[in-house]
Amino acid sequence: MRSFRGDHVDSLEVFEPAAGHEPAAPTVSLRLLGPLEVVAGTTEVPLPQRKLRQLLATLLIRPNATVSSDSLIRDLWGDRPPATAVSALRVYVSQLRKFLARHGLDSWCVLRTRTPGYQLAVDDGVLDTVRFERLCRLGRERADAGDLEAASRLYREALALRRGPTLEDLRDGPARAGAALQYDEAWMTALRRRIDVDLTLGGHHELVGELRRLTAEDHLNEGLCARLVLALHRSGRSGEALDVYRRARAQLIKELGIEPGVELRTAHRTVLSDGALAPAVSATA
């Protein structure tokens, strides 16, 4: 049986890896950054029962913490649970324990009864959200230390963990929906930071294509539009940069009734003043 420590995500670390390096993932992976997946080795272990998937996801968004039975019932059945909800929850917990044991997963995560509810103790590195947060923290530390190539590499590794919108198939409970939105926003923040690092490294030519794709997918994202303006300008394509700004401004006015925010306006002013060497966004913002 592997060791578990603490009741919070921060206590999952047993050691701090060397700067710029992240320990290899274990053979078991619990994945929330996309549809819920349980993977042993290279094989996904199916968990077809929806209530069991909901229960596992609700526990995994608060790893190593005790989640009350009331909170679990609310996330599984909403505001109008059946009269049998307490006993049904016990049945689902028993079934989830059997699932973990049957597939040898209880060597990596243990479902415990803890007053006033249950705790899923999760081993280090098994949960993709914990790994994502750790990689992002290391990326920020490397950027702060001036090692931008290592920072870019760490951010890329973190971003690659996402397979789609967090828990995209299980957002019907309030706790799961809130956690999903939080991690989606964290992923976007990590993406912006990685792009800022790559801009500082002089990778503007390579970034243009990626940023065009990203802004086509999310045309009202001012942060991405601002970075596309800068990448085009630093690539000697200032006319295209201004055209991107004009189109972004027109879309914001038409669809939201607002003018561009500070970040996009600053990128626009950078082009107009030919301040190509003065970054408008920080590598660690």
C-alpha positions in Angstrom: 0.0 0.0 0.0 1.4 3.4 -1.0 1.6 6.2 1.6 -0.8 9.1 1.8 -0.3 12.4 3.5 -2.6 15.3 4.6 -6.0 16.4 3.7 -5.3 18.9 1.0 -3.9 19.1 -2.5 -0.8 20.9 -1.4 0.2 18.0 0.8 0.4 15.5 -2.0 4.1 16.2 -2.7 6.6 13.9 -1.1 9.6 15.6 -2.6 10.3 18.6 -4.7 11.8 17.8 -8.1 14.9 19.4 -9.4 14.3 22.8 -11.0 12.7 22.5 -14.5 11.9 18.8 -14.1 8.7 16.9 -13.2 8.7 13.3 -12.0 7.3 10.7 -14.3 3.6 9.9 -14.1 2.7 6.7 -12.3 1.1 3.7 -14.0 -2.3 4.7 -12.8 -3.9 8.0 -13.9 -7.2 9.6 -12.8 -8.1 12.3 -15.3 -10.5 15.2 -14.8 -9.1 17.6 -17.5 -11.5 16.4 -20.1 -14.1 13.6 -19.8 -13.6 11.6 -16.6 -11.1 8.8 -17.2 -9.5 6.1 -15.1 -6.4 4.6 -16.7 -4.3 1.7 -15.6 -1.1 1.5 -17.6 -2.2 2.5 -21.1 -5.7 1.0 -20.8 -8.8 2.9 -19.8 -10.8 1.2 -17.1 -14.5 1.7 -17.9 -16.9 2.9 -15.2 -20.2 3.0 -17.1 -22.6 3.7 -14.2 -23.3 7.4 -14.2 -23.9 7.8 -10.4 -20.5 6.1 -9.7 -18.8 8.4 -12.2 -20.5 11.4 -10.5 -19.4 10.2 -7.1 -15.8 9.6 -8.1 -15.5 13.0 -9.8 -17.0 14.8 -6.8 -14.5 13.2 -4.5 -11.6 13.7 -6.9 -12.1 17.5 -7.2 -11.3 17.6 -3.4 -8.6 14.9 -3.1 -7.5 13.9 0.4 -10.3 16.1 1.9 -13.3 14.8 3.7 -16.5 15.5 1.7 -19.7 15.5 3.7 -22.5 13.1 2.9 -24.8 16.1 2.5 -22.5 17.7 -0.1 -22.3 14.4 -2.0 -26.0 13.9 -2.0 -26.5 17.5 -3.2 -24.1 16.9 -6.1 -25.5 13.5 -7.0 -29.3 14.3 -6.8 -29.6 18.1 -6.7 -31.9 20.0 -4.4 -34.6 17.4 -4.3 -32.9 14.1 -3.4 -35.0 10.9 -2.9 -35.9 9.8 0.6 -33.5 6.9 0.1 -30.5 9.1 -0.8 -28.5 8.4 2.4 -28.7 4.6 2.0 -28.2 4.9 -1.8 -25.1 6.9 -1.2 -23.7 4.1 1.0 -24.4 1.6 -1.7 -22.6 3.7 -4.3 -19.6 4.1 -2.0 -19.5 0.4 -1.5 -19.7 -0.2 -5.3 -16.9 2.4 -5.9 -14.7 0.7 -3.3 -15.2 -2.7 -5.1 -14.5 -1.1 -8.5 -11.2 0.4 -7.1 -10.2 -3.0 -5.6 -11.2 -5.1 -8.6 -8.9 -3.1 -10.9 -6.0 -2.8 -8.4 -6.6 0.9 -8.1 -6.8 0.8 -4.3 -3.0 0.7 -4.2 -3.2 4.3 -5.5 -6.4 5.7 -4.0 -8.3 4.6 -1.0 -11.9 5.5 -0.3 -12.3 6.0 3.5 -15.3 6.7 5.7 -14.6 9.9 7.6 -17.1 11.8 9.7 -19.2 13.5 8.4 -18.8 11.8 5.0 -16.0 10.2 2.9 -12.4 10.9 1.9 -10.7 9.7 -1.2 -7.0 9.5 -0.4 -5.0 9.9 -3.6 -1.4 9.0 -4.2 1.2 11.5 -5.6 1.0 12.2 -9.3 -2.1 10.0 -10.0 -4.5 12.9 -10.4 -4.0 15.1 -13.5 -5.3 18.3 -11.9 -2.6 18.0 -9.2 0.1 17.3 -11.8 -1.2 20.3 -13.8 -1.0 22.7 -10.8 2.5 21.4 -9.9 3.8 21.9 -13.5 2.3 25.4 -13.7 4.0 26.3 -10.4 7.3 25.1 -11.6 6.8 27.0 -14.8 6.2 30.2 -12.9 9.3 29.6 -10.8 11.5 29.0 -13.8 10.1 32.1 -15.5 10.8 34.2 -12.4 14.4 32.8 -12.3 14.9 33.8 -16.0 15.0 30.3 -17.3 12.4 30.9 -20.0 13.1 27.8 -22.1 12.5 25.6 -19.1 9.4 27.6 -18.2 8.0 27.2 -21.7 8.6 23.4 -21.6 6.9 23.0 -18.3 3.9 25.0 -19.4 3.6 23.0 -22.5 3.7 19.8 -20.5 1.0 21.1 -18.2 -1.2 22.3 -21.1 -0.9 18.9 -22.8 -2.7 17.2 -19.9 -6.0 18.7 -21.0 -8.1 16.5 -23.3 -11.1 18.8 -23.5 -13.3 20.9 -21.2 -12.8 19.7 -17.6 -15.4 17.0 -16.7 -17.3 17.9 -19.8 -19.6 14.9 -19.3 -20.3 15.5 -15.6 -21.0 19.2 -15.1 -24.5 18.7 -13.8 -23.6 19.0 -10.0 -22.8 22.4 -8.5 -19.4 21.4 -7.0 -18.3 19.6 -10.2 -19.5 22.5 -12.4 -17.6 25.0 -10.3 -14.4 23.0 -10.3 -14.6 22.5 -14.0 -14.9 26.2 -14.7 -12.0 26.8 -12.3 -9.7 24.4 -14.1 -10.7 25.6 -17.5 -9.8 29.1 -16.5 -6.5 27.9 -15.0 -5.7 26.2 -18.3 -6.3 29.4 -20.2 -4.1 31.3 -17.8 -1.3 28.8 -18.3 -1.7 29.1 -22.0 -1.4 32.9 -21.9 1.7 32.6 -19.7 3.3 30.1 -22.0 2.6 32.4 -25.0 4.1 35.4 -23.1 7.2 33.3 -22.4 7.5 32.3 -26.0 7.0 35.9 -27.2 9.8 37.0 -24.8 12.0 34.2 -26.3 11.5 35.7 -29.8 9.1 33.0 -31.0 6.7 35.4 -32.6 6.9 33.9 -36.1 5.9 30.5 -34.8 3.1 31.8 -32.6 1.2 33.5 -35.4 -0.4 30.3 -36.7 -1.3 29.1 -33.2 -2.8 32.4 -32.2 -4.8 32.6 -35.3 -6.4 29.3 -34.6 -7.0 30.2 -30.9 -8.6 33.5 -31.8 -10.8 31.8 -34.4 -12.0 29.4 -31.7 -12.6 32.2 -29.2 -12.9 35.4 -31.1 -13.9 37.5 -28.1 -10.9 36.5 -26.0 -9.1 39.9 -25.8 -5.9 38.4 -24.2 -5.4 36.1 -27.1 -6.2 38.8 -29.6 -3.7 41.1 -28.0 -1.0 38.4 -28.2 -1.8 37.9 -31.9 -1.4 41.6 -32.5 2.0 41.6 -30.9 3.1 38.4 -32.7 2.2 39.8 -36.1 3.8 43.2 -35.3 7.0 41.6 -34.2 7.0 39.5 -37.3 7.0 42.6 -39.5 3.3 42.3 -40.3 2.0 45.5 -38.6 -0.7 46.0 -41.2 -2.2 42.6 -40.4 -1.8 43.3 -36.7 -3.9 46.5 -37.0 -6.5 44.6 -39.0 -6.7 42.0 -36.2 -7.3 44.8 -33.7 -9.9 46.5 -35.9 -11.9 43.3 -36.4 -11.6 42.4 -32.7 -12.9 45.8 -31.7 -15.8 45.6 -34.1 -16.8 42.2 -32.8 -16.6 43.4 -29.1 -18.8 46.4 -29.9 -21.3 44.4 -32.0 -21.6 41.3 -29.7 -21.0 42.8 -26.3 -21.5 46.5 -26.7 -18.0 47.3 -25.1 -14.7 48.8 -26.3 -11.5 46.8 -26.0 -10.0 46.5 -22.6 -6.5 47.6 -21.4 -4.6 44.6 -22.7 -5.8 44.8 -26.2 -5.6 48.6 -26.4 -2.0 48.4 -25.1 -1.1 46.0 -27.9 -2.7 48.4 -30.4 -0.7 51.3 -29.1 2.5 49.3 -29.3 1.9 48.8 -33.0 1.1 52.4 -33.6 4.2 53.6 -31.7 6.4 50.9 -33.3 7.4 49.6 -29.8 8.1 46.1 -31.1 10.9 45.6 -28.5 8.8 46.6 -25.5 6.6 43.6 -24.5 3.1 44.6 -23.6 2.5 41.5 -21.5 4.6 39.9 -18.8 6.1 36.4 -19.0 4.8 35.7 -15.6 1.5 37.8 -15.6 
